[in-house]
Amino acid sequence: MNTLTIAQSLVDSRIWIYIIFLILLVLLGGGLIYLAKRKLLNPDEQTHTSGGGLLEHLDEMKRTGKITKEEYEITRRTIIENASANLKELQNEP
């Protein structure tokens, strides 16, 4: 009878270890899903961080000869005008 109690207590302690492991795994998975969802579905962060990258990419295209100087100037002006309009729109919101 005594050996059954010891064996049962060992099984009980293993079950708790597995339960704790599963809870930590679920929390980690939930955190990763939250971060992925936030990054994919938050357009505001993508818009603000990509503005400089667009101009850098455009400049690189001009330097490598993929676009002409005229195309560069027209596109750069359009990007700046759109960014200015978006900024004014954001400043006018309550």
C-alpha positions as CSV (number, residue, x, y, z in Angstrom):
1,M,0.0,0.0,0.0
2,N,2.8,2.4,0.8
3,T,4.6,1.8,-2.6
4,L,1.3,2.7,-4.4
5,T,1.2,6.0,-2.6
6,I,4.8,6.8,-3.5
7,A,4.2,5.9,-7.2
8,Q,1.0,7.9,-7.2
9,S,2.8,10.9,-5.8
10,L,5.5,10.7,-8.5
11,V,2.8,10.6,-11.2
12,D,1.1,13.6,-9.6
13,S,4.3,15.6,-9.6
14,R,5.0,14.8,-13.2
15,I,1.5,15.8,-14.1
16,W,2.0,19.2,-12.5
17,I,5.3,19.7,-14.4
18,Y,3.5,19.0,-17.7
19,I,0.6,21.3,-16.8
20,I,3.1,24.1,-16.0
21,F,5.0,23.4,-19.2
22,L,1.8,23.6,-21.3
23,I,0.6,26.8,-19.6
24,L,4.0,28.4,-20.4
25,L,3.8,27.1,-24.0
26,V,0.3,28.6,-24.4
27,L,1.4,31.9,-23.0
28,L,4.4,32.0,-25.3
29,G,2.4,31.1,-28.4
30,G,-0.2,33.7,-27.5
31,G,2.4,36.4,-27.2
32,L,3.9,35.5,-30.6
33,I,0.5,35.6,-32.2
34,Y,-0.2,39.0,-30.6
35,L,3.1,40.4,-31.9
36,A,2.5,39.0,-35.4
37,K,-1.1,40.3,-35.5
38,R,0.0,43.7,-34.3
39,K,2.8,44.0,-36.9
40,L,0.6,42.8,-39.8
41,L,-2.6,44.8,-38.9
42,N,-1.2,48.1,-37.8
43,P,-0.9,50.3,-40.9
44,D,0.1,53.4,-39.0
45,E,3.4,52.1,-38.0
46,Q,4.2,50.8,-41.5
47,T,3.3,54.2,-43.1
48,H,5.5,56.2,-40.7
49,T,8.5,54.0,-40.9
50,S,8.5,53.4,-44.7
51,G,8.5,57.1,-45.8
52,G,12.3,57.5,-45.5
53,G,12.9,54.1,-47.0
54,L,10.9,55.0,-50.1
55,L,13.1,58.1,-50.7
56,E,16.2,56.1,-50.1
57,H,15.1,53.4,-52.5
58,L,14.2,56.1,-55.1
59,D,17.6,57.7,-54.8
60,E,19.3,54.3,-55.2
61,M,17.2,53.7,-58.4
62,K,18.4,57.1,-59.7
63,R,22.0,56.4,-58.9
64,T,21.9,53.0,-60.6
65,G,20.2,54.3,-63.7
66,K,16.9,52.5,-63.3
67,I,15.0,55.8,-63.5
68,T,15.9,59.1,-65.1
69,K,16.5,62.3,-63.2
70,E,13.1,63.6,-64.3
71,E,11.3,60.5,-63.1
72,Y,13.2,60.8,-59.9
73,E,12.1,64.5,-59.3
74,I,8.5,63.8,-60.2
75,T,8.2,60.8,-57.9
76,R,10.1,62.5,-55.1
77,R,7.8,65.5,-55.3
78,T,4.7,63.2,-55.3
79,I,5.9,61.3,-52.2
80,I,6.7,64.5,-50.3
81,E,3.3,66.1,-51.3
82,N,1.5,62.9,-50.1
83,A,3.4,62.8,-46.9
84,S,2.7,66.5,-46.3
85,A,-1.0,66.0,-47.0
86,N,-1.1,63.0,-44.6
87,L,0.6,65.0,-41.9
88,K,-1.8,67.9,-42.2
89,E,-4.7,65.4,-42.1
90,L,-3.3,63.9,-38.9
91,Q,-2.8,67.3,-37.3
92,N,-6.4,68.3,-38.1
93,E,-7.9,65.2,-36.4
94,P,-9.1,65.7,-32.8
